[in-house]
Amino acid sequence: MQTNEWAAKLRRFDAYPKTLDDFRVKTFGGAAVTIISGFFMILLFVSELQYYLTLEVTEELFVDTSRGEKMRINIDILFPKVPCAYLSIDAMDIAGEQQIDVDHNLFKRRMDLQGNVLDEPEKEDLGDPSDEFLQAIKNLENKTANVCESCYGAETEDLRCCNTCEDVREAYRRKGWAFNNPDSIEQCKREGWSEKLKQQKNEGCQVYGYLEVNKVAGNFHFAPGKSFQQHHVHVHDLQPFGGEKFNLSHHVNHLSFGTDIPGRVNPLDGHLVAAKQGSMMYQYFVKIVPTIYKKISRQEVRTNQFSVTKHQKQVTAASGEQGLPGVFVLYELSPMMVQFTEKQRSFMHFLTGVCAIVGGVFTVAGLIDSLIYHSARAIQQKIDLGKAS
């Protein structure tokens, strides 16, 4: 008897009282609401599952305390109107380090005016050279092995012989001399340096590769003419080009500082500039924010994000503006660092979301079904009263 009383008291806490099947009324409207609410439950459940399976990325901001590191600058820029023979790439920073006429880790690819590649020596199939060709090469090597040609007064301690036109240009650059008349230099005449410039006059150039620079403020630029230092001033020798107005239209395929991180688009990727005037100077002022990206696998990627401000002007005597025609990227680093961390989303949060979806849809569907059912009954009663009267 006592057990039955306790069971009766316990049943009072039942929040889900049941009705007899004989008193349940199933309607067409209720079936429609059930099907629609079931569809919405499945749709919301899939959405919640996708959200749970995606990684959560949190951001933190703190002071950058790293010192003495190097920074890689990834470059892929097309100059459709500037030949490779004209173009020089230089990099310098406030620490005093200079990379003049960079040719390591950066490559030039000749292009025609339609953007087609003109030469790919690493892919070119030369076939089997003839015996006559090999003998000619051997004779030339034997002839020049012990030759020390003149540098035309530009000799230095580590560059006493200039056997090629490029050696003479390098010697002139180190002395800070302008390379005025290549036709007066025997090595350049022999190599057809002037003819090479004329042949490439109507070509373009793609510059791709990377630079390694100190992690301090600095700049790198793409400009016509051989670069050199004169009275502590960075100068480009444009005299061999006879006052030509260079068309510095360019297309930035890719420019980034460090390793690319997931979901980040670099601001200058795909940037296209069509020069409407000659001898334009394009400046890109870049603000770099050092970034650490920590993956869920605990792998850490050190890279950089950046924002950019653009400026351009024409540098000719007629415009009154001073400067050098070219594309200049001037960068500085922020003292703050951003850290992104990948995390797996909480399973308990996912479970709570699923319960909220099921309960919420079920409750709303019940309210809608009740409204439809009682509205239909009220209308039917009025119709029946109307017929009876």
N, C-alpha and C positions, 0 to 999 in steps of 0.2 A: 504493500500500500504506500509506504513511504517512497519507494523507488518510482512509482507512477506519479506521485506528486512532484518529485524533482524533475522528472521528464516533462511534465506539463509546464513547469516553470521555465525550463530550458527552451521549450518550443516557443515561448513568448519572444525570444531574441531572434527568431527567424526573420530576416529582412527580405526574404524572397518567398512570400506565401504563394501557394499553388492553388489554382482553380481546377475544377473538374472539367474533363474534356467535353462533357455534355453541355457546358455553359460557354464554351468557346465558339466564336463566330469567325469563320474565315471568309474574307472578301477578296474580290478582284483587285480593289485598290490597295489592300494590304499586301497582296502578292507583288504588285508593281513596286510599291515602296521598298519591300524586302530585296527585290532584285537590284534596284537602283542603289540602295544603301550598301549592299554587298559589293557592288562594283566600286563604289567610292572607298570602301574599306580596303579592298585589294590595291587600288591605285595609291592611296595614302600609305599603305604598308610598304609597297615597293619603293616609294619616294623616301620614306624613313630609313629603309634598309640601305639604299644607295648613299644616303647621307652618313649613315653609320660606317659604311665600308670605306668612304673617302677619308684621307688623313687630315687631321686638324693641324694647321700651321700657326704657331703663336709667334709674336714679334716682341723683341726686347731691344732697348736702346741703352747703350753705355759708352763710356769714353774709350777711345782706341789707344791702347798702350803699346801696340806692336812697334818695334824699331828695327831698322836695318834690313828690311825685307825688299825684295824685288817685285816689280809688278809687270805682268805681261799685257801687252796691248795687241789685240787681234784685229787685223786690218784686211779688208777686201773692198777696194775702191776702183772704179772704172773711170778713166779720163778719155772720152771718145774723140777728143780733138787735140790731144797733146801726145806726141810720139814718145816712146820709151827713151830714145836717145837724148831727148831734151830734159827729161824729168829727173829731179834729184830729191832724195828723201833725207831729212836731217832731224835729229832729236837732241834736245838739251834740257837741263833742269837747273834749279836754283842752287844745287850743290856744286855746280861748276862742271859737271860731266857733259861732254858733247859727243854725239855720234854723227859724224859728218858723212854725207853721201852713203847712207847705210846700204850694204849689199849682203849682209848675213841675216838669214831667217826671213828676209823680205825678197820677193821675186817679182820680176816684171814680165808681162806677157803681151806681145805685140798684137794689136787688133786692127782690123780695117774699119772704115767709117760706118759699116753696117753692123759692127760688133762681132764679126767672125774672127776666130783665132788665126793669125798668120803663121806663127811658128810654134811648134811644140817639140823642141829638140830631144826631150827625154822620151818621147813616144815615136820619134821619126825612125823609120827603118831605112838605114843607109845601104843595106845589102853587103855583099863581100867586096871590100876594096880591091882594086886591081894592084898588080905588082908594081906598075909604074907609079901609081899614086903613093904606095908605101915607100918606095925608093925616094920619091921627091920629098916626102915628109922627113925621111931619115937624113937626106942631104941638107935640108933646111935646119934641122936640129944640130947637125954637126957644124954647120956654118956659123950659127949664132951662139953656140955653147960657150965660147971664150970671147965673145964680143962684148964690149962695154961702150955703148953709144952715149952721146952727150945729152945732158939735161939742160943745155943752153943756159948755164949760169945758175940753175936752181938746185944744184947738188946739195945734199945734206949728209950728215954722218952715216945715217942708215939707208940712204938712197943715193948711191954714187953713180949708178948706171941707169939709163932710161932707154931700154931696148924697144919699147912700144909707145904708141901715142898716149895710152892711158898712164904709163909711167911718167911721161912729161907733164901731163895734166895734174897728176898727183903731186909731183915735185913743185909745180907752180902753186898748187893749192897750199902746200905746207909753207911756202915762202910768202903767201898772201899776194901773189901776182895774178893779174888778169890774163886769161888765155886768149889773146887778141887775134892772132893770125895763124891758124893751123896750117895753112898752105906753105908757110915759111919753115916748118918743122919737118925734117926728112922722114921721121917715123910716121907722122900723120899723113904725109903724102903717099908713102908706101902702102899704108893700110887703107887709103881712100876714105879718110875720116870725113872730109867735107862732102864727098859723094854719098856717104852713108846717111848724113843728115838730110841731104836733099831727097834721097829715096824714101825716107821715113816721114817726110814733111806732112803727108796727107794720111797719117795713121793715128790710131789711138793706143792707149796703154792701160792694162789692168795691173794694179799693184796689190799683192796679196801676201800673207804671211803674218809674222808677229814681231814686235819689238820687246826687248827686256830693258826696263828702265828702273831707276831708283824710285822708292815709294815716297817721293816728295813732289812739290809743284814743279811743273815744267811745260814743255810744248814740243810738238813735232809738226812738221809741215812738208808739203809737196809743192815744189816750185821749179820752174825751168832754170837751167844753167848750173854750172859747177859751183859748189859753195866753198868758201874759204874765209879765214879770219883776217881782217885788215884793221890794225890799230884797235884791237879788242872789239871790233864790230863785225857781226856776221853778215857776209856779203855773198851775193850770187852773181856770177859773171854772165851777163846777157849779151856781150858784144859779138860772140860768134853767130848770133841769130839776127844781126842787122836790124835792130829796132822793131822786130816783129811783135804785133799785138796778139798775145796768146789767148786762145779761147779755152777758159778753164771750167767749162761745163763738167759736171761730175755726178756720178751715181754711187752712193754709198751702199754697197750690198750688205756689208756687215762691219760694225765697229763696236768692240766691247773691251772691257778692262777686267781681265781675269776669266775664270771659268763661267760658262753660262749656267744659270740655275733654273729649275723647272718653273714654268708659268711666268717668266719675266721676259718682256720684250724690250730690246734696246731702243732708245729714242731715235737714233739715226739710221737704223736698219731700213733699207728701201728708200732713203731720202734722195731725191733727184733734184738737181739744180741745172737749169739751162741758162747759160750766160748770154745776155742780150747785147753786151758790150765786151770789147777786148780788154785785156790787162786788168781783170778783176781780182780783188783780194777778198777771199772768203775766210771769215774767222768764226770758229766755234769755241765758245767759252764753256768748258765742261766742269761741273761740280761733282766730284766723285765721293761716294759714301762707301767706306769699307763694309763688307758684309760677310757674315758667317752663316752658312746653311747647314744645319745638322739634320741628317736623314734619320729615319726610324731605325735603320740598321746601324746607327751610331757612327756612320761615316760622316766626316766633317769636310765641307767644301768652303775654302776661303776665296772670296771673289769680291766684286765691286758692283754697285749700282751707280747710275749717274743721271744727271739732268743736264740740259744743254740750252744755251742762248746763242742765237745766230746774228751775225753782223756781216755786211758786205759793203765794199766801196770800190770805185775805179781809181787806180793809181797810175795816172799819166800826168804829164806836164800841163795838159789842158785842164784837167780836173782840179789841179792844185793840191791833190792829196799825196802824201808821202807814204811809201811802203813798197812791198814787193808783190808782184802778181803771184798768186798761189792759193793753196788751201791750208789754213793754219788751224791746228787744234791745240788750244791752250787749256791745261787742266790744273786743278788744285784739289787737294783732299780735305774732306771734312774731319774735324777732330773727334766726331762721334762715329760709333760703329753700330750697325744693326745686326741682330742675330735672329734668324728664323729657325724654329725647331718643329720638326714633324712629330705628331703624337697620334696614337690610336684613340678614337673617340670612346667614351664610357659606355660599357654594355648596359649598365643600370639606367643610363639616360635613354638608350635605345628602347629598353623594356618599358620604361615609363611612357615614352612616346607612343609605343604600340598600344598599351593599355588605354591611353588617352584617346587614340584614334578609334579603337573598338567601342569604348564606352560612350564617347561623344557622338559618333555616328548612330549607334544604337538608340541613344536617348533622343536625339533629334528626329530620327526616323519614327520612333514611337509617338512623339508629339505630332508629327505630320500625319501619321496614320490615324491617330485619334481625332484630329481635326477633320480629316476627310470623312471618317466614319460617322461622326456626330453631325457634321454638316449634311451629309447625304440623308441621314435619318430625319433630320429636321425638315429638309426639303420634301422628303417622301410623305411625312405626316401632313404637311400643308397641302400637298397634292391630294391625299386621301380625304382630307376635310373638305376640300373644294368639290370633289366628286360627290361626297355624301350630301352636301347642301344643294 
